[in-house]
Amino acid sequence: MEQVYRVHLGPARCGADLGDGSERGLYVDQDTILRKLGRPHRQINLMYCYYPNDPGWPKRASEAFPKDNPEFAWDYPYDDYFPYGGGIGGNRDAEVFQCMRDIRRHGQDVCLTITMDPFLSDEHIVSVARDLRTYGRITVRINHEATGSWFSFNKRATYEQVAAFFVRCADIFHREAPNCKVVLCLDGCKSMDEEKMVMEDIFTEAARAADVVSVDRYLALHWGYPADVCEDNRSAQRTPVGEIYRLCKKSADRYEIMNQGVRKPMVLSELNADGDVTGPYEQAEMYEEFCRMLREDKDNWLSGITMYQYRDDGRLGLEITDPNNKNVGIEQPLLMTYRDLIHKEPFLPGMTVGERAEGPFVLRYGGAEDADGITVPVMLEKKPVFFELYFDGELVDANLMISCGGEWFYKKPGVSVIDMNSAFFNREIEGGQIFLSFFAPPASGENDPGQGEGWQTDYYYTLKSLPRFRIRYEAILK
């Protein structure tokens, strides 16, 4: 325990991001997801809408305008996402903010997908931007799938107006919340034979205003859900994985041309294969094939993939919602495939060990791709039967993310013992050295304005000592 080193957490070659909740499923807490998947994500994507001037607001559209037989998922006056609870006259303790705090205290960044009325006043946009100033390095995906026809903002405005609204939002967010990056999501390239992506000329200025560019892609999709059962191709499609991969990569190239040679970060903000179309086994195979192609591609063209989503009422999730209890998920074969994938390249965050350190230890949390912590080498005689950490005194109040040989654990304030045995359940080890690394995201989930210059992007915590270990290699009684 005398050996303590500085450690820096940096970006993966491609960030592993995850959608959590949408019109198709409820938000699942980050403790559940962490224990299922064994590591934090780079970003967790939340999906909300903001139509504050509409009749029925702030109720969810399907509750404000119930229909016995909606013709499709967006058959409502405004988008059937959960309503964004902030903005003018909003409540900064609403559900969306509780979710964002949960995400950030678990060492992950937030991506807020938000559809908005394209005729909102500047005052509304300013209010939303100011809501987000304490949430660190957040990305905001405004009116995604902007070249589509299904969302309310596309039904109310021309594509030119949608593009202009995005530029206006980007300008306001950059001014009012400089910690936020804005994401433009278009349909991208739909054919290898066509030179440009869909509506490229209309959205060129929007692409130049964006910090991050993206497309949503489904290897298979039943878009008729939940209005019909998928039995043919009338409301479903399936595309070869290689074709989708090439179209996504071509979209990244077109975005670079739109941005006059500047290669902005490119993400796939939604990616999956719909089990309604493929069944559960081929769903996992298709996703794995896409990730294999990315791993073998020597071009670093993609900075992140968002798995859509963790738990889904249909078959677009790592789990299916149990219809008897919406708080329960039915694990799909895709979940174990996905867990295995995100514990390998190109999705592993960089972990760089630095010089020796002495306490007290000042830990900096900039975000999931930029954090400074400490690491302790631990020599194991063999596979442990008990591996526990005990936090005494002021350490009890610490909020920590801890990596134990690549398996991650969360310690919230007030917890004094963390059982890390599960880090070894599925590993065959004969002993040797592992590293135990500690990082300290904000316990409240929000950055502290009292920490001075740079508070919007960096949070600091002083760890005055280290926890005690309890390691045993045999059962207590034989």
C-alpha positions, -999 to +999 in steps of 0.1 A: +000+000+000+030+023+001+031+025-037+006+050-050+009+064-085-009+091-105-031+078-132-048+095-161-081+083-177-082+093-214-103+086-244-109+052-261-102+049-298-141+048-300-162+057-271-188+032-258-220+051-252-255+038-242-290+050-245-311+048-213-348+054-217-369+068-246-404+066-259-398+028-259-386+023-223-380+037-188-347+050-174-327+023-156-305+035-127-267+035-133-260+011-104-280-016-122-263-010-155-228-009-140-232-042-122-246-058-154-219-045-177-189-041-154-177-007-166-190+028-169-198+042-204-184+073-219-218+089-223-254+080-213-280+093-238-313+106-224-342+114-247-366+142-239-388+168-257-396+204-251-428+218-265-437+243-237-462+263-258-483+233-268-517+224-254-513+194-231-478+203-220-461+194-197-478+160-199-463+132-220-480+134-254-495+099-251-510+108-217-523+142-228-538+128-260-545+091-253-554+069-283-567+034-283-550+025-315-522+049-325-511+043-360-474+046-352-451+058-324-453+095-333-490+097-339-494+126-314-494+164-315-459+165-302-431+140-297-439+112-272-406+115-254-407+123-217-412+160-212-381+180-204-388+194-169-366+225-171-367+256-192-389+287-185-410+280-154-394+246-150-381+227-120-344+219-118-351+189-096-373+173-123-367+137-135-343+147-163-319+164-138-321+135-114-311+112-142-282+135-152-269+136-117-271+098-114-251+095-146-224+119-136-218+107-101-211+073-117-182+088-137-200+092-171-209+121-192-244+131-203-257+133-238-291+150-238-312+143-269-339+169-270-365+176-296-379+211-295-405+233-312-385+250-339-404+283-333-394+287-297-382+321-287-345+328-277-356+331-241-367+294-240-334+282-256-314+304-232-333+289-202-326+254-213-289+262-219-286+277-184-301+246-169-271+226-181-242+247-170-234+226-139-233+193-157-198+193-169-188+182-204-224+175-216-234+171-252-268+182-264-283+165-295-309+190-308-337+178-331-320+146-342-328+128-374-334+162-387-339+151-423-367+128-414-404+133-414-417+117-382-409+142-354-432+171-347-405+197-355-404+184-391-441+185-394-442+222-383-413+236-402-395+233-435-361+217-435-345+251-440-362+263-409-351+232-389-315+239-400-317+275-391-331+267-357-302+244-350-277+271-359-296+295-335-296+269-307-259+262-312-250+299-310-270+303-278-256+272-261-220+282-270-226+316-254-247+306-223-233+272-215-197+269-229-194+235-212-219+221-237-212+207-271-240+205-296-246+175-319-261+176-354-277+143-364-288+138-400-297+108-420-264+109-437-256+090-469-283+066-480-265+052-511-230+046-522-240+057-557-250+092-546-222+117-540-239+138-512-257+129-481-294+136-477-302+173-478-265+181-474-267+216-489-296+226-467-278+216-435-242+227-444-244+258-421-258+236-393-229+212-397-205+241-394-222+253-362-221+218-346-193+206-323-201+169-331-217+153-361-237+121-362-261+097-379-285+072-365-283+037-381-302+005-375-289-027-390-325-039-388-356-020-377-393-026-372-405+009-375-441-002-372-437-010-335-458-008-314-488-005-338-483-038-355-465-072-352-436-077-374-444-106-398-432-092-432-414-063-446-443-038-447-431-020-416-396-034-412-362-035-430-329-053-427-296-041-443-263-060-447-239-049-420-211-041-444-234-018-463-244+001-432-207+004-422-197+018-455-226+043-455-217+055-420-181+060-430-190+078-462-212+101-441-182+110-420-163+119-451-192+141-464-194+159-430-157+167-434-163+182-468-193+202-454-169+215-428-143+226-453-118+199-445-123+200-407-128+165-392-152+170-363-159+142-339-183+117-356-206+095-336-233+070-343-259+083-319-282+052-322-270+018-334-286-017-330-304-044-349-340-049-340-348-083-325-383-080-339-367-085-373-337-106-367-346-126-336-323-126-305-294-145-319-288-128-352-293-095-335-262-101-314-243-115-344-250-083-365-239-059-338-207-080-332-200-079-369-202-041-371-178-038-341-154-063-357-153-042-389-146-011-368-119-029-349-101-040-380-105-006-398-072+013-396-090+046-402-100+064-370-131+079-384-156+072-356-153+087-321-183+070-305-212+045-308-244+047-288-261+013-282-298+019-285-308+011-257-303-006-224-339-017-217-366-016-243-403-023-243-398-039-278-367-057-289-342-028-294-325-033-260-299-053-242-329-062-221-366-064-228-390-048-203-408-075-183-445-067-191-455-078-156-431-054-139-415-025-158-387-023-132-375-057-144-355-064-175-353-097-194-317-101-205-311-108-242-282-127-258-270-093-271-263-081-235-234-106-230-221-100-265-221-063-258-205-066-224-177-086-240-172-061-268-170-030-245-142-046-224-120-048-255-105-025-281-115-002-296-138+007-267-113+006-238-105+041-223-069+049-221-053+045-186-019+060-183+001+055-151+023+084-140+047+093-112+046+083-076+021+102-054+019+110-018-013+119+002-034+138+005-043+131-032-061+158-052-082+141-078-096+159-109-126+148-128-130+165-161-152+138-176-153+102-188-124+109-212-103+132-191-098+125-154-068+123-130-068+098-102-045+075-083-037+038-088-023+012-064-006-020-075-018-050-055+001-083-056-022-114-053-010-148-042-038-165-062-074-160-070-090-144-038-120-157-021-126-123-003-115-090-017-130-060+001-123-023+007-131-006+040-135+032+042-130+049+075-135+084+088-138+111+062-134+084+035-169+073+042-181+105+026-161+100-007-179+095-040-156+072-060-154+051-092-129+023-087-114+001-113-102-033-101-082-049-129-107-035-155-139-043-136-154-011-122-172-004-089-191+026-075-188+038-039-214+064-030-211+087+000-221+069+032-209+035+021-181+021+042-175-013+026-172-023-011-171-060-020-150-065-051-152-103-053-171-101-086-140-088-103-127-123-101-158-144-106-152-150-144-114-147-144-089-175-141-059-161-124-029-177-107-019-146-088+002-117-098-002-079-099-034-060-105-041-023-103-067-007-082-075+028-096-096+056-079-114+085-096-137+110-079-166+124-100-189+149-082-210+133-055-239+156-063-237+149-100-230+186-106-199+207-108-193+232-080-192+269-091-173+276-059-142+258-072-131+288-092-120+293-128-127+262-149-154+249-126-178+241-155-155+215-170-134+203-140-143+191-105-117+185-078-118+163-047-091+156-021-087+120-010-069+123+023-060+086+027-066+052+012-091+025+022-081-006+041-079-040+023-093-073+033-080-100+011-083-138+019-075-167-002-094-194+017-128-199+032-132-189+068-140-224+080-130-257+063 
